[in-house]
Amino acid sequence: MSIRVNIEWAEQIINSNHSARKQWLRCIIDQVQSRRRSIQLYLLTVQVIERYYQQQHQQRQACIEQLSDREKELERDLERLRSHQMDLKKQQQDIEQSLIHLRQEAEKHREKKTRCEQHYARLSFVPILRDQSKKKYLKARSRDWQLEQQLSEMRHALELCRDHLRIISKQTAAGQSEREAVCTEKQGSLDKVKGTSETLDYLKQGSEFWSGFDVYQAQVVLEAAQYILKNNRCKTSKKLTVDVDQLWIKTFKLACLEYGDRELYGDKHWNASTLKVQFDCSICQTSLVCWPRLTPKDELVCESCFKSIQKEPTIVSVSNHNMLRKLFHSLSLFKINIQM
């Protein structure tokens, strides 16, 4: 028989005949006792979840500290790379500016070398002017070669500078990417810590609610129902007994009224069939988001693992087996003595 503990059923039970009242009161008692067992299981489960979350919190805090240290280290590396990059860019600008002037100067000396070469070629057959013309030509050619060497060295320096800038750009991009990954992971851990803290606070509110419900509603309904069931007398009882019975009946009705309202509120907010928490099954190690089951060792497990545990045969220990053998032996001796 399925009934709810509320004022409507309380009125119906009190107004029913002796036999029906007795039957329904037993149903009420069974239902309240079942609810109290569920409450105790909820309270124990929340305690185990709290220990589990505290372990996770410590691990995540250590991880967050490591990630924070790595984030600071990456920021220092990036700052150093940015500073080096700025120095190289300034150096590149200086080289490019110097290269422009050097090219202009080299172009002038190249033209001068060409003129001296042409002049020397024309005067090479004139003995008086040949030596002087040759000297100017050799000087112009030497200067032109020096400038070309300087241009080559400066171009090489510019290429090295650009290569270093490319390397630094890659290192900076890699550092920024790693820093973003570290920040994302750190934020994820912080969000998980915040989420588990909020979940735990909510579950603790449920523990406070159900603890109060157990003491102030369930216990009162149970005591009143047990009294009425035990003292289900006829109307011809003594006046004092009738008054006491009426007091217990009023208590029963009021307690059922509060029980029904509070139970609906509790089931709406902290019903184990609808609550969801994140945990890893201690047996299959699967990460789940649901309400966990508890093993006899107070471990959080999933539904399938819990069912598999229940199906396992009970193993009698050696000590218990020896104790049973001694008991059977004693009973056998006792039986023999009786027969004699």
C-alpha positions in Angstrom: 0.0 0.0 0.0 1.4 3.4 -1.1 0.5 6.4 1.0 2.1 9.7 1.7 2.7 11.1 5.2 0.6 14.3 5.1 -2.4 16.0 6.8 -4.9 14.4 4.3 -3.8 10.9 5.1 -3.5 11.7 8.8 -7.2 12.8 8.8 -8.2 9.7 6.9 -6.3 7.4 9.2 -7.7 8.9 12.4 -11.3 8.8 11.0 -11.0 5.2 9.8 -12.2 2.1 11.6 -10.0 0.1 14.0 -8.7 -2.4 11.5 -7.9 0.1 8.7 -6.3 2.5 11.2 -4.0 -0.2 12.5 -3.0 -1.2 8.9 -2.4 2.4 7.8 -0.5 3.3 10.9 1.9 0.4 10.3 2.4 1.7 6.7 3.1 5.2 8.1 5.7 3.7 10.5 7.3 1.7 7.7 7.5 4.7 5.4 8.9 7.0 8.1 11.5 4.4 9.1 12.4 4.0 5.4 12.8 7.7 5.1 15.0 7.9 8.1 17.2 5.1 6.7 17.4 7.1 3.4 18.3 10.2 5.4 21.1 8.4 7.2 22.4 7.1 3.9 22.3 10.6 2.5 24.2 12.1 5.5 26.9 9.3 5.2 27.2 9.8 1.5 27.7 13.5 1.9 30.4 12.9 4.4 32.2 10.6 2.0 31.8 13.0 -0.8 33.2 15.8 1.4 36.3 13.7 2.1 36.7 12.9 -1.6 36.3 16.5 -2.6 38.8 17.6 0.1 41.4 15.2 -1.4 40.6 16.6 -4.9 40.8 20.1 -3.5 44.3 19.5 -2.1 45.5 18.0 -5.4 44.0 20.8 -7.4 45.5 23.4 -5.1 48.9 21.9 -5.6 48.3 21.8 -9.4 47.2 25.4 -9.3 50.3 26.5 -7.5 52.5 24.7 -10.0 50.6 26.2 -12.9 50.9 29.7 -11.3 54.7 29.2 -10.9 54.9 28.1 -14.5 52.8 31.1 -15.6 55.2 33.5 -13.9 58.2 31.8 -15.4 56.7 32.0 -18.9 55.9 35.7 -18.3 59.5 36.4 -17.3 60.7 34.5 -20.4 58.3 36.4 -22.6 59.4 39.7 -21.1 63.0 38.8 -21.8 62.2 37.8 -25.4 60.2 41.1 -25.9 63.2 43.1 -24.6 65.6 41.2 -26.9 63.2 41.6 -29.8 63.1 45.4 -29.3 66.9 45.5 -29.2 67.2 43.5 -32.4 64.6 45.6 -34.2 66.5 48.7 -33.3 69.7 47.1 -34.4 68.0 46.1 -37.7 66.9 49.7 -38.2 70.4 51.0 -37.6 71.9 48.4 -40.0 69.3 49.2 -42.7 70.0 52.9 -42.3 73.7 52.4 -42.4 73.3 50.1 -45.4 71.5 52.8 -47.3 74.3 55.3 -46.8 76.9 52.7 -47.6 75.2 51.7 -50.8 75.1 55.4 -51.9 78.8 55.7 -51.1 79.6 52.4 -52.8 77.7 53.6 -55.9 79.7 56.8 -56.0 83.0 55.0 -55.7 81.9 52.4 -58.3 81.3 55.2 -60.7 84.6 56.8 -59.7 86.4 53.5 -60.2 84.8 53.2 -63.7 85.9 56.6 -64.6 89.5 56.0 -63.4 89.6 52.7 -65.2 88.4 54.3 -68.5 90.9 57.2 -68.0 93.7 54.8 -67.3 92.8 52.8 -70.4 93.0 56.0 -72.5 96.3 57.1 -71.1 98.0 53.8 -70.8 100.0 54.6 -74.0 101.1 58.0 -72.7 104.2 57.3 -70.5 104.1 60.6 -68.7 100.5 60.3 -67.6 100.2 56.5 -67.4 101.7 56.0 -63.9 99.7 58.8 -62.3 96.5 57.5 -64.0 97.3 53.9 -62.9 97.8 55.0 -59.3 94.4 56.8 -59.2 92.8 53.7 -60.7 94.3 51.3 -58.2 93.3 53.5 -55.4 89.7 53.8 -56.6 89.6 50.0 -57.2 90.9 49.3 -53.7 88.3 51.6 -52.1 85.6 50.1 -54.2 86.6 46.6 -53.0 86.6 47.8 -49.4 83.1 49.2 -49.7 81.9 46.0 -51.4 83.3 44.0 -48.5 81.6 46.3 -46.0 78.3 46.0 -47.9 78.6 42.2 -47.9 79.4 42.1 -44.1 76.5 44.5 -43.4 74.1 42.4 -45.5 75.2 39.3 -43.6 74.7 41.1 -40.3 71.3 42.2 -41.5 70.4 38.6 -42.4 71.6 37.4 -39.0 69.5 40.0 -37.3 66.5 39.0 -39.3 67.1 35.3 -38.5 67.3 36.1 -34.8 64.1 38.0 -35.0 62.4 35.1 -36.7 63.7 32.7 -34.1 62.5 35.1 -31.3 59.1 35.5 -33.0 58.7 31.7 -33.0 59.9 31.4 -29.4 57.5 34.2 -28.4 54.6 32.6 -30.2 55.4 29.3 -28.5 55.7 30.9 -25.1 52.4 32.8 -25.6 50.7 29.6 -26.7 52.0 27.7 -23.7 51.1 30.5 -21.3 47.5 30.5 -22.7 47.4 26.7 -22.3 48.6 27.1 -18.7 46.2 29.9 -18.0 43.3 27.8 -19.5 44.3 24.8 -17.4 44.7 26.9 -14.3 41.3 28.6 -14.8 39.8 25.1 -15.4 41.2 23.9 -12.1 39.9 27.1 -10.3 36.5 26.6 -11.8 36.4 23.0 -10.7 37.5 24.0 -7.1 34.7 26.6 -7.1 32.2 24.2 -8.5 33.0 21.4 -6.0 32.9 24.0 -3.2 29.5 25.2 -4.3 28.2 21.6 -4.7 29.5 20.6 -1.3 28.0 23.7 0.3 24.7 22.8 -1.3 24.9 19.2 -0.1 25.8 20.3 3.4 22.6 22.5 3.4 20.8 19.3 2.5 22.4 17.5 5.4 21.3 20.3 7.8 17.8 20.1 6.4 17.4 16.3 6.6 19.0 16.2 10.0 16.4 18.7 11.3 13.7 16.8 9.4 14.7 13.6 11.0 14.6 15.0 14.6 11.6 17.5 14.4 9.3 15.8 11.9 10.1 12.1 11.3 10.8 11.3 15.0 7.6 13.0 16.1 5.4 11.3 13.5 7.0 8.0 14.4 6.4 8.3 18.1 2.9 9.6 17.6 2.0 6.8 15.2 3.5 4.1 17.5 1.6 5.5 20.5 -1.7 5.6 18.6 -1.1 2.1 17.2 -0.3 0.7 20.7 -3.2 2.5 22.4 -5.9 2.1 19.8 -8.7 2.0 22.4 -12.4 2.2 22.0 -14.3 5.4 23.0 -15.4 3.9 26.3 -11.8 4.4 27.8 -11.3 6.4 30.8 -11.5 10.2 30.5 -7.8 10.7 31.3 -6.7 8.1 28.7 -9.0 9.6 26.1 -7.6 13.1 26.7 -4.0 11.7 26.4 -5.1 9.9 23.2 -6.6 13.1 21.8 -3.4 14.9 22.6 -1.3 12.3 20.7 -3.8 12.4 17.8 -3.4 16.2 17.5 0.3 15.8 17.7 0.1 13.1 15.0 -1.9 15.4 12.7 0.3 18.4 13.2 3.5 16.3 12.7 2.1 14.8 9.5 1.2 18.3 8.3 4.8 19.5 8.8 6.2 16.2 7.6 4.4 16.4 4.3 5.3 20.0 3.6 8.9 19.6 4.6 9.3 16.3 2.8 8.1 17.8 -0.5 10.6 20.7 0.0 13.4 18.3 0.7 12.7 16.0 -2.2 12.6 19.1 -4.5 16.1 20.2 -3.5 18.0 17.2 -2.1 16.5 14.0 -3.5 19.3 11.5 -4.1 17.5 10.3 -7.3 17.9 13.7 -8.9 21.1 15.0 -7.3 24.2 14.9 -9.5 27.8 15.2 -8.4 31.1 14.7 -10.2 33.2 11.7 -8.9 35.4 8.9 -10.1 34.2 5.4 -9.4 36.7 3.8 -7.0 36.3 0.4 -8.8 36.1 1.1 -12.5 37.7 4.5 -12.3 35.1 6.0 -14.6 34.4 9.7 -14.3 30.7 10.2 -13.7 28.2 13.0 -13.0 25.4 11.4 -11.0 24.6 10.4 -7.4 27.1 7.8 -6.2 26.4 4.6 -4.3 28.3 3.6 -1.2 30.2 0.4 -0.6 30.5 -1.2 2.9 34.0 0.3 2.9 32.5 3.8 2.4 33.8 4.1 -1.2 32.0 6.0 -4.0 31.0 3.7 -6.8 28.8 3.7 -9.8 25.5 1.9 -10.1 26.8 -1.1 -12.1 29.8 -1.6 -9.8 27.5 -1.4 -6.8 25.3 -4.1 -8.3 28.3 -6.3 -9.0 29.4 -6.0 -5.4 25.9 -7.1 -4.2 26.1 -10.2 -6.4 29.4 -11.4 -5.0 29.0 -14.4 -2.7 29.7 -13.9 1.0 33.0 -15.6 2.1 33.0 -17.1 5.6 36.3 -16.4 7.3 38.4 -19.2 8.8 37.9 -17.9 12.3 34.1 -17.8 11.8 34.2 -21.3 10.2 36.0 -22.7 13.2 33.6 -21.1 15.6 30.7 -22.6 13.7 32.3 -26.1 13.9 32.7 -25.7 17.6 29.1 -24.6 18.0 27.8 -27.6 16.0 30.0 -29.9 18.0 28.7 -28.6 21.3 25.1 -28.9 20.0 25.8 -32.5 19.0 27.1 -33.3 22.5 24.2 -31.6 24.1 21.8 -33.7 22.0 23.6 -37.0 22.9 23.4 -36.1 26.6 19.7 -35.5 26.4 19.1 -38.8 24.7 21.1 -40.6 27.4 
